[in-house]
Amino acid sequence: MQALHISGNDLTLEAVREVAAEKRPVLLAPDAREAVGRARAVVDKLVANNQVSYAITTGVGRLSDVRIAGEQIRELQVNLIRSHAVGVGEPLATAETRAMMLLRANSLSKGNSGVRAAVIDTICEMLNRGVTPMVPSQGSVGASGDLAPLAHLALALMGEGECIDEKGAKVASAEALKAAQIKPVVLEAKEAVSLINGTQAMLAIGALSQLAAERLVDSADVIGAMACDALQGTNVAYDERIQQARPHAGQIKSAANLRRLLEESEIRYSHRDCGRVQDAYSLRCIPQVHGAVRDTLAHCRAVFETEMNSAVDNPLVFVKNPKAMDGEGEVLSGGNFHGEPVAFALDFLAIALSALAGISERRLERLVNPALNEGLPPFLAPGAGLNSGFMMPQVTAAALVSENKVLAHPASVDSITTSGNKEDFVSMGMTAANKLTRIVGNTRNTLAIEAMAAAQALDFLAPLKTSKPLQRAHAAIRSVCATMQQDRVMYPDFARIAEVIASGKLAAVLE
């Protein structure tokens, strides 16, 4: 795979996935290397002249009035990393940590952080040679950025702390770097605070969750269409004229998907003259609900892609002459590390996915409930009574959806003052990110259960066939899950269908 050249300006979500999950190589772009060098010259000149500058020649946070000079500057870097590596809880997944590393390196590449290119090169080498720091998932309040998670990354960069090997076991960072033939970094002035000040932990989780969510909403259109056909619903509500009368982009997209997915279904043709006037909301309003999720995802994608190409540490370096390496420039203290923009997006995404799971569970209820699934067996069970069929999977879906409702409570409305009241309003973005991960999983599993039920319902309607696109979706489900002929243990089926959804095989039907 061709190497990704990072510059801090044009990183995409898709590239993050390629590096995080597919181990695409990463290199610092030549132009970015020059920009990084010019910013570093400003820091070196400031240190040489012993000028007062926050986090360069002073302490940090509430200790910003303490002067640091001479050899203490290098000692300060080590102390900052060690003292901030205070995370607890389960480590981030390898893909999440790799995404965090890439995002941190990309932000530093922008040329506003004042680090040496060697720091960025070492992060890239760790990515390219599979050295993954052990980063606990808890301990960040989302300002001054994700201090604790990023400190664990920086700790490994220094050859301290722990890494996670390919088998998931913890190994000393010094050993992991030595095995990969990577020299630990000796941090110089400002580099510690540049490494730990930023939003990359919450952003890494958000970026990967965004990509997963985009597959979920596409898969939900496919599964929703299967359920609609199996329940002998109408496609009238998906008419383009209705959508154009309320032209939200996501609604228009989902309605178009549903029209195409249901076109030329034998099942739909078989009941065109029935007396039913309209369907329940969980079928009739799929474009409005799924579409609102799509619009939310579009907003969150824009937030995440802006953030991943931003300089988010503090202070920031601005060179006077962008073509000179003369050390002339200013170092300005601000608040770009604050996670509020990302935290809001993470909470919004959690709310949207909770709704996606909620309407899925309502369609599932209609598929299995004998009072609602006219023409289908109670609970989709062959020999209902002797067999319980899908009675309990709906209970599992209800549990997942109810848990999402709790998890969807926004974390970003909270704040606890830290650092001696210097950092008196924080974002709680990492909390939002961690619970979003669980919501993504719950939503995927809910859709997997609906997909299995919808496939079972379509089987009962044979010899009538659904549309060709939905036949492909049905085949994808049947490739990992056989028709239920009698009661069996179903949880392995849910896991396999969830993997089909995660892989994009159901979403691919839309292509």
GUTIDREN-122135 format. One record per residue (C-alpha): residue in one letter; x, y, z. Coordinates in pm, whole numbers, plus 50000, padded with zeros to 5 digits. Example, Ala and Ser with C-alpha at 12.3 -4.5 7.8 and 13.67 -1.06 7.14 Angstrom:
2
A512304955050780/S513674989450714/
//
This chain:
511
M500005000050000/Q501335034649909/A502625054750204/L500515082950345/H502415116050356/I501075137250641/S501205175150644/G498565185250900/N496305198550628/D494615171250425/L494145139950634/T490845121750572/L488765097750776/E489365070650519/A493135075050555/V492795072250933/R491035038750887/E493735026750647/V496505034450895/A494605022851204/A493184990351068/E495164981950755/K498614994050869/R499175017850579/P502695032750612/V503015069150724/L505715094750643/L506165131950713/A505645151750391/P508705171850274/D506915205550282/A505635197950630/R509155188950743/E510275223850645/A507335240150826/V508105219751137/G511745230651120/R510845267551096/A508585265351400/R511265246851593/A513755274651520/V511435299051697/V511395277052009/D515185272252004/K515755309751978/L513365316452265/V515145291152488/A518585304452392/N517495339552493/N515875326452814/Q512595343852734/V509525336752946/S507055314952755/Y504345291952892/A505295254952903/I508645262352740/T510445281053015/T507675277953278/G505695250853448/V502215241553327/G498645246753444/R498475262953787/L502305261753799/S502725284453496/D504305311753713/V507285289253799/R510375296853584/I512325267853430/A515765273653282/G518915256353157/E519215218853209/Q515905218553395/I514105222853065/R514965187552953/E514105174353300/L510745192253277/Q509855172352963/V510375139153137/N508545150353451/L505555162853251/I505125129853069/R505575108453379/S503285129553596/H500525130553335/A500525093253254/V497845086153512/G495205067753305/V493155038753440/G490725013253299/E490814990652997/P493365000052730/L492145014652403/A491844989752118/T494904987451895/A493095004551604/E492025033151833/T495575038151962/R497025037251612/A494455062951501/M495415084651798/M499105082351706/L498435092051345/L496215121151447/R498805134151695/A501585131651436/N499425149051175/S498615178151406/L502285182651495/S503085182351122/K501125214151071/G504115234751186/N502535252951479/S503695230851764/G507425237351775/V508565201151800/R511505186651609/A510755165851301/A512465136851479/V509535134351720/I507045130651434/D509355106451252/T509515084151558/I505725082651591/C505585073151221/E508225046251273/M506225031851561/L503135030351341/N505045015051051/R506744988551265/G503724979251474/V504744993951809/T501495002551990/P501565020752325/M499315008352604/V496835037152650/P494235034152931/S490805045652820/Q489915065853131/G491425096553294/S490775124953049/V488335153653106/G488835166252750/A490765198252833/S493655206252831/G492945180352574/D493335143052639/L496305147752870/A496465113453032/P495905091952720/L498395112452518/A500915110852802/H500835072852782/L501585075852410/A504485099352483/L505725076452761/A506215048552508/L507925073152274/M510485078952552/G510975041652603/E509015040652929/G505685025653027/E504144996952833/C503104987052483/I500644961052355/D502024933752132/E500214916651844/K498744890652081/G497314917452309/A499864912052586/K501624940252765/V505334944552706/A507814970452832/S508064999452588/A511864998252598/E511754962052479/A509154969352210/L511194998152070/K514404977952080/A512774948751896/A511524972951629/Q514974989851610/I513555023851710/K515575047251933/P513625062652223/V513185100352193/V514945124052431/L512475152752448/E513625188652420/A511965221552516/K508185223252459/E507975188452311/A506305172352612/V503435196952626/S503055194952247/L502645157352271/I500085156752551/N498045188152475/G495355178652224/T492095160952145/Q493475130551965/A492215103152199/M488575113452182/L489015122051813/A490505087851730/I487505070251882/G485165095151715/A486755090451372/L486515052551383/S482995054251527/Q481995077951247/L483135053350983/A481335024851159/A478195045951192/E478165053950820/R478115016550747/L475395011651007/V473015037050854/D473545022650505/S472974987550642/A469884999950827/D468355011750498/V468864976850356/I467584958650665/G464664982850700/A463674976050339/M463824938550405/A461574942750709/C459164964850515/D458844939150236/A458534910150481/L455744928750664/Q454064935750328/G454374973050374/T453934999350105/N456615020149941/V454245049449881/A455705068350178/Y459085067850002/D457755086149694/E460215112449577/R457545139649576/I457015135549950/Q460735139350017/Q461095169949796/A458325186649995/R460685184550296/P464085183750132/H466485172950405/A469445156950228/G469565125850445/Q465825119550410/I466055122250033/K468995097850029/S467355071350246/A464045073550058/A465865069149727/N467625038549870/L464345023549985/R462635029349650/R465465012449466/L465694983749715/L461974975849691/E461624980049317/E460234949549135/S459644929349450/E457184901149388/I456094903849749/R455204940449707/Y453254933849388/S451274906149560/H449524929949802/R449184961949599/D445384960349615/C445074952549986/G442954974850207/R445784988450425/V446055026250386/Q449395032750556/D452035015850768/A453245022051122/Y455885048551177/S458735023451206/L458145015250837/R456535046650700/C459015070750860/I462255052350781/P463395080750549/Q462725106850814/V464505088151096/H467375072450901/G467695104950708/A468085125251027/V470835101051131/R472515106850794/D472375144650838/T473865141151186/L476655119551047/A477405145450778/H477755172251045/C479965150551266/R482195140650972/A482815177550899/V483695184151264/F486055154451286/E487855162050958/T488325198551058/E489685187951396/M492095162051257/N493745188851040/S494045214451318/A496785225651555/V495325217451896/D498125220952150/N499205250952356/P501065273552320/L501215276251941/V504135288551734/F503635313151446/V506685320851231/K507115356151103/N508475346450761/P507085313250632/K510095309350404/A512875316750654/M514555295250919/D515645325651124/G513715318151444/E511635349551415/G508075345151529/E505635345251817/V504525319252067/L500895325152165/S498975308752447/G495375299452370/G492835271652408/N492735250552091/F493155219652308/H489615223352440/G487535193652330/E484105209852318/P483625208751937/V484515171851930/A482605163952250/F479405178952108/A479805158451788/L480445126451986/D477305132052193/F475265140451883/L476465108851712/A475505088352019/I471985102952014/A471585096051641/L472735059851666/S470435054251963/A467515064551742/L468745041651462/A468775012251704/G465425022751849/I463515022051521/S465224989351430/E463924973051748/R460404985751669/R460534969451325/L461784937551489/E458814938551727/R456434940751431/L458184911251264/V457764888351567/N454564900151739/P451614878151632/A449284907951676/L451284928551424/N452914904551175/E449864894350970/G450624864850743/L453714854150941/P453984828151220/P454044840551580/F457624850251667/L458674837151324/A458784802551476/P458154770951274/G455694751651491/A455114780851727/G454494768452080/L456864739352060/N459384764751927/S459764800052066/G461514813751756/F462454850451784/M460634857452110/M463834862652311/P465964880552047/Q463454909152066/V464104910152442/T467834912652378/A467254940952131/A465054958652385/A467864955952643/L470424970452400/V468144999052297/S467335007252658/E471045007452747/N471665031452460/K469125055352608/V471205057252925/L474515060152738/A473155087152504/H472895112152789/P475365138952678/A478685139552861/S479535174052724/V476985191552945/D479155183253247/S482345199453377/I484555195153683/T487195221153761/T490795208653754/S494375220953797/G493845243954093/N490935262053922/K493105272053626/E491275247053405/D487805256053527/F485585244353239/V486265211853055/S484525191852782/M484345156052912/G484875145852550/M486675113352634/T483685101952837/A481495109352535/A483885089252315/N484055058852542/K480295055052574/L479875060852200/T481965029652137/R479445009052333/I476505025252153/V478055016351816/G478304979951926/N474774979352068/T473354994351750/R475204969851528/N473914940451734/T470344953651728/L470494956451349/A471994921451330/I469014907251520/E466564925951295/A468434913650987/M468204877451100/A464494881251172/A463794898750840/A465584871050650/Q463524845150836/A460314863650754/L461194865350384/D461764827750389/F458194822750513/L456834842650217/A458374819349957/P457814812049673/L457244849549642/K460584866849603/T461784900249726/S463664924249496/K467014914549346/P469024938449570/L467294924749879/Q467874889249755/R471584897749762/A471224911050117/H469324879450212/A472104858150060/A474744877150258/I472874869150578/R472314832950479/S476044829150405/V476654830450781/C473254820950925/A470934792750815/T467154795050821/M465654786051161/Q463944752451114/Q463554747751489/D464814764751802/R468594766551832/V471234787152012/M471224820151823/Y473894842051979/P476614829551739/D474324839251449/F473994874651585/A477774877851611/R478344865751257/I475674888551109/A477084917751308/E480424910751141/V478744910450799/I477314944750883/A480664957751013/S482444945650701/G480094965950480/K478684935950293/L475074946250357/A475764982850286/A477374971949957/V473924961949831/L473244999149788/E476075001649535/
//
